[in-house]
Amino acid sequence: MNKDYIMRMIEEFIKGLAAIIMQRKTKQFVDAKLNLDGLSLQVTGFGLEQLKSLGAEGIKYVFSKDKDSENEKIYLAARMLKGEGLIFESEGNLEESSKSFALSKELFELVSDSDYPERNQAMEELEELRIIKQIK
């Protein structure tokens, strides 16, 4: 039953993220940020600002309460924060973009150091973040 919940959570996440990416590409930044925050609430139980205030260690601590979905939630939080960083970057808000990217990087590192089945995807995300930061 828990695997079904996780699979549904990931499917909803992917659908929501696709819509947010389209909003970012069409420069609907306010809508993209609102929808990303709503997606974060739905998937993790926390808004993006709350996640950022927790920091990587706080996020790990809070999500460690449910060992079955800990790594999934950390990974999805990292993806959402990366998405937020891309939205801020598209807006030209490089300071906020850097903050989101930095926390996203820390979370991807946590997942890539675990036995999470998608750890290779987390490593690819880390590499992509390194490339993004080098462009700046």
N, C-alpha and C positions, 0 to 999 in steps of 0.2 A: 504494500500500500504506500509506503513512504517513497519508493522508487517512482510510482505513478505520480505522486505529488511533485517530485523533483522534475520529472519529464514534462509535466504540464507547466511548471514554473519556467523551465528553459524555453519551451515552445512559445509561451506568452511573451517572454523576454525578447526572443528573436523577432517576433512580429512587431512588438513595440519599438524595438531598436531600429528596424527597417524604416518605419514611419518617421522616426526622429531624424534619421540620416537624410531622408528626403526633405524634411523641413529645413535642415541645416543647408543642404545644397540649394534650396530655393530661397535662402536668406530669411526664413521665418524663424528668427532666432528666439524670440520670446516664446512662441508656441513650442519650439523644440526644447527649450529649457524647462518649461512647465510640464510637458509630457515626459521628459526624462526624469524629472523629480517625482512625478506620479508613478512612473515605472519603478523607480527606486523604492518608493513606499510600498508598492505592491509586492515586489520581489524580496526586499530585505526587511521591511517594517520601519525603515528610516528614510527620511528625505536626504538629499545630497548634502545640504548644509550640516545636518546632524552627523552624517558619515564623516565629513571633513573635520568636524569638531572632535570626533572620537579619535581620529588618527588611526594609523595602521594597527598599533597594538591594542587600542580600544575596540576596533572592529573585530580583530581576531578573538579577543576575550569575549565579546558579546556573542559572536557567532559560534564560539566553541561550546556553548551550552547545548547545542544540538549537533552532536558529532556526525550524524548521518548527512546533514546538509551544510556543514561548516565550510568546506572548500568550495562548494558550488556558490554559496552566497558571497564568499570573499572574491571569487573569480568574477561573478556577475557585478559586484560592486566596483571592482577594478575596471571592468568594461564600461560601466556607466560613467565613472569618473573620467575615463579616457574620452568618452563621447562628449562629456561636458567640456573637457579641455579643448576638443576640436571645435565646439561651438564658440567658446570664448575666443579661440584663435581666429576663427572666421570673422568674428565681430571686431577683431583688432585689440582685444583686451588680453594682452600678453601676460600681465601679472597674474590674473585669475587663471588663465590657461596653464601657466607654469605650476601653480598650486595644485590644480586638478591632476595634471600629468605626474607630478611628484608623488602624490598619494597613490595614484593608479599604479605607478611603477613599484612602489613598496608592496602593494597588495599582490601584484603579479609575481613578485619575488617570493612572497609567502607561499603562494600556490605552487610555483615551479619547484620549490624546495620540499614539497610534500609528495605523498603517493597518490595524489589526485589523478584520475585517469586522463584528464585533459591537460596535464601539466605541460605537454609539448605545445599546446595552443597558448598557454600562458607564456612560455618562453618565446614563441613567435610574437606575441603582443609586446613583450619586453623589447625585443629587437626593433619592432616598429616604432615604439616610443623613443628608442635611442636615435633612430633615423630622423624622426620628427624634431627632436631636440637639436640635432646637428644642423638642420636646415636653418634654424633661427640664428 
